[in-house]
Amino acid sequence: MQLTLATQAPGEAEIFASLQGEGPSMGQPCTFVRLSRCNLACHWCDTAYTWRFEGDNRPHRAEEHFTRSANQLKLSVEQVAERIAALPPRRLVITGGEPLLQAPALAELAKLLPDHAIEIETNGTVEPPARLDVHIDQYNVSPKLAHSGNPADLALIPERLHHWASEPRAFLKFVIATPEDVAEVLDLARTYHMNPSRVYLMPEGTESETLREREQWLAPLCLTHGFRMSDRLHIHLYGDTRGT
């Protein structure tokens, strides 16, 4: 069984050790695996190289297309597990793209890494099958708001949102570009009975200056509504670069 991965250089799978930059595990040493392919298309996506290949005309603000052969790589589950095991952190973050599109192979991968705590970063639209779910310690769920450019019927599926709101392993992380986006989060939180202590608001941005500017108005909104705020630590440390 194979996994389809993103690359950090042509022919080099994006498997690396770093500090988690976002959400509840921010600052923890982790091993990261970035998978390719996504079922959504956020116009501000900072990993468009995982899905916006030639012929994909879904909108993106950079309007850049990527060569599939240079940005996508297939490896066997055993090869991926070997590369993960060679890195020191025993906390594994599986990100993308949308990782749950490759759930069957991920279930096989998880069985090969019994000593790892596993996080999955997901847009929340895909149900994890039981054979994978049993291995997962934490879900970092990032439902996409209207400003992402995705139609609500694709990005905000009621059945899935009800599930994640009631799943104790799930933390909900919303990308915020303007104060008006918080009103949409509040509406979703009321509708799906989301626990504010498991809701993170994170500024959209790929430069430290933009993040800091937005955090100035986002911090008091988190205080007012009881949400947590997430920074993007990796952007401050390494910039918007692959393999970090």
WOVEN-V328367 format. One record per residue. N is the residue number from 1. RES is the residue in three letters. PSI is psi in degrees with one decimal (none if undefined). NEAR is the number of other ideal C-beta (glycine too) atoms within 8 Angstrom. Layout:
N_RES_PSI_NEAR, N_RES_PSI_NEAR
This chain:
1_MET_142.2_7, 2_GLN_157.6_8, 3_LEU_144.9_15, 4_THR_114.4_10, 5_LEU_157.1_16, 6_ALA_165.4_17, 7_THR_149.5_14, 8_GLN_-11.4_9, 9_ALA_155.0_6, 10_PRO_124.9_7, 11_GLY_0.9_5, 12_GLU_111.2_8, 13_ALA_145.1_12, 14_GLU_78.1_13, 15_ILE_120.4_12, 16_PHE_163.1_10, 17_ALA_136.8_9, 18_SER_-178.5_12, 19_LEU_135.9_11, 20_GLN_128.7_15, 21_GLY_-12.4_11, 22_GLU_158.0_13, 23_GLY_-160.7_11, 24_PRO_-22.4_8, 25_SER_14.3_12, 26_MET_131.8_12, 27_GLY_-13.0_6, 28_GLN_139.3_9, 29_PRO_130.5_9, 30_CYS_155.8_14, 31_THR_133.8_15, 32_PHE_141.2_12, 33_VAL_120.1_15, 34_ARG_120.3_13, 35_LEU_160.4_17, 36_SER_161.0_13, 37_ARG_140.0_12, 38_CYS_145.6_12, 39_ASN_-6.1_9, 40_LEU_172.9_12, 41_ALA_87.6_13, 42_CYS_130.8_11, 43_HIS_-16.9_9, 44_TRP_10.2_10, 45_CYS_131.2_11, 46_ASP_6.2_6, 47_THR_44.8_10, 48_ALA_-18.3_11, 49_TYR_-7.6_9, 50_THR_-8.9_14, 51_TRP_-24.1_14, 52_ARG_72.3_12, 53_PHE_172.5_11, 54_GLU_133.9_7, 55_GLY_-12.6_5, 56_ASP_108.2_9, 57_ASN_17.2_4, 58_ARG_139.5_7, 59_PRO_143.9_7, 60_HIS_140.6_12, 61_ARG_-27.5_6, 62_ALA_-17.2_5, 63_GLU_31.6_4, 64_GLU_137.3_7, 65_HIS_149.1_8, 66_PHE_146.8_11, 67_THR_120.7_8, 68_ARG_-42.9_8, 69_SER_-28.5_6, 70_ALA_-17.6_8, 71_ASN_3.3_13, 72_GLN_140.1_13, 73_LEU_136.1_11, 74_LYS_131.1_7, 75_LEU_153.3_10, 76_SER_156.1_8, 77_VAL_-38.9_13, 78_GLU_-40.2_7, 79_GLN_-42.0_8, 80_VAL_-43.8_15, 81_ALA_-39.1_11, 82_GLU_-42.5_8, 83_ARG_-36.7_10, 84_ILE_-47.1_13, 85_ALA_-22.5_7, 86_ALA_-12.3_5, 87_LEU_145.2_10, 88_PRO_-43.1_6, 89_PRO_136.9_10, 90_ARG_19.3_8, 91_ARG_120.6_14, 92_LEU_128.7_15, 93_VAL_119.3_14, 94_ILE_117.7_12, 95_THR_-173.2_11, 96_GLY_-146.6_16, 97_GLY_-166.5_14, 98_GLU_102.8_14, 99_PRO_-34.3_14, 100_LEU_-8.3_12, 101_LEU_-17.8_12, 102_GLN_35.1_11, 103_ALA_-43.1_12, 104_PRO_-43.6_10, 105_ALA_-35.1_11, 106_LEU_-34.7_14, 107_ALA_-39.8_12, 108_GLU_-37.8_10, 109_LEU_-46.4_12, 110_ALA_-36.2_11, 111_LYS_-25.1_8, 112_LEU_-5.0_9, 113_LEU_59.9_12, 114_PRO_-17.8_5, 115_ASP_6.7_4, 116_HIS_138.5_10, 117_ALA_132.0_8, 118_ILE_127.2_13, 119_GLU_142.7_16, 120_ILE_130.5_15, 121_GLU_120.9_10, 122_THR_153.9_15, 123_ASN_-3.4_13, 124_GLY_8.5_12, 125_THR_-11.6_11, 126_VAL_131.8_12, 127_GLU_127.0_6, 128_PRO_129.1_12, 129_PRO_156.1_9, 130_ALA_-36.5_6, 131_ARG_-20.5_7, 132_LEU_-44.0_14, 133_ASP_-35.2_8, 134_VAL_-20.7_6, 135_HIS_-6.1_8, 136_ILE_130.2_13, 137_ASP_-29.0_6, 138_GLN_137.5_13, 139_TYR_126.6_13, 140_ASN_99.5_15, 141_VAL_125.4_12, 142_SER_82.2_12, 143_PRO_141.7_13, 144_LYS_123.8_11, 145_LEU_175.5_11, 146_ALA_-35.3_5, 147_HIS_-9.1_8, 148_SER_-20.0_12, 149_GLY_-1.5_7, 150_ASN_138.8_10, 151_PRO_139.9_5, 152_ALA_-32.7_7, 153_ASP_-16.9_6, 154_LEU_-36.3_9, 155_ALA_-28.6_13, 156_LEU_78.7_9, 157_ILE_116.6_10, 158_PRO_-45.8_7, 159_GLU_-41.5_6, 160_ARG_-41.6_11, 161_LEU_-39.0_14, 162_HIS_-42.3_9, 163_HIS_-50.9_9, 164_TRP_-34.7_13, 165_ALA_-26.8_12, 166_SER_-2.0_7, 167_GLU_113.7_8, 168_PRO_-19.4_4, 169_ARG_-4.8_7, 170_ALA_134.0_11, 171_PHE_134.7_12, 172_LEU_122.1_14, 173_LYS_118.7_14, 174_PHE_131.1_13, 175_VAL_127.0_14, 176_ILE_123.8_14, 177_ALA_-30.2_9, 178_THR_159.5_6, 179_PRO_-28.9_8, 180_GLU_-26.0_6, 181_ASP_-29.4_13, 182_VAL_-33.3_12, 183_ALA_-37.8_8, 184_GLU_-39.4_10, 185_VAL_-43.9_14, 186_LEU_-40.5_9, 187_ASP_-43.3_8, 188_LEU_-40.6_12, 189_ALA_-40.4_11, 190_ARG_-44.8_7, 191_THR_-39.9_7, 192_TYR_9.6_10, 193_HIS_51.1_8, 194_MET_134.2_10, 195_ASN_117.2_7, 196_PRO_-28.8_9, 197_SER_-13.2_6, 198_ARG_14.1_8, 199_VAL_126.7_15, 200_TYR_137.5_14, 201_LEU_128.8_16, 202_MET_128.7_14, 203_PRO_141.0_14, 204_GLU_137.4_9, 205_GLY_151.8_9, 206_THR_15.3_6, 207_GLU_143.6_8, 208_SER_-40.9_7, 209_GLU_-44.5_6, 210_THR_-44.1_11, 211_LEU_-45.6_14, 212_ARG_-39.3_8, 213_GLU_-44.3_7, 214_ARG_-31.4_13, 215_GLU_-24.1_11, 216_GLN_-39.6_7, 217_TRP_-18.9_8, 218_LEU_-35.9_14, 219_ALA_-50.2_9, 220_PRO_-29.2_7, 221_LEU_-37.5_12, 222_CYS_-42.7_12, 223_LEU_-43.8_7, 224_THR_-41.0_6, 225_HIS_-0.6_9, 226_GLY_16.4_7, 227_PHE_161.5_11, 228_ARG_156.3_9, 229_MET_135.8_11, 230_SER_133.0_11, 231_ASP_-175.7_12, 232_ARG_77.8_12, 233_LEU_-38.1_12, 234_HIS_-31.1_11, 235_ILE_-43.3_14, 236_HIS_-36.7_8, 237_LEU_-42.2_8, 238_TYR_-8.8_7, 239_GLY_-175.7_5, 240_ASP_77.9_6, 241_THR_154.8_6, 242_ARG_156.5_9, 243_GLY_26.9_7, 244_THR_none_9
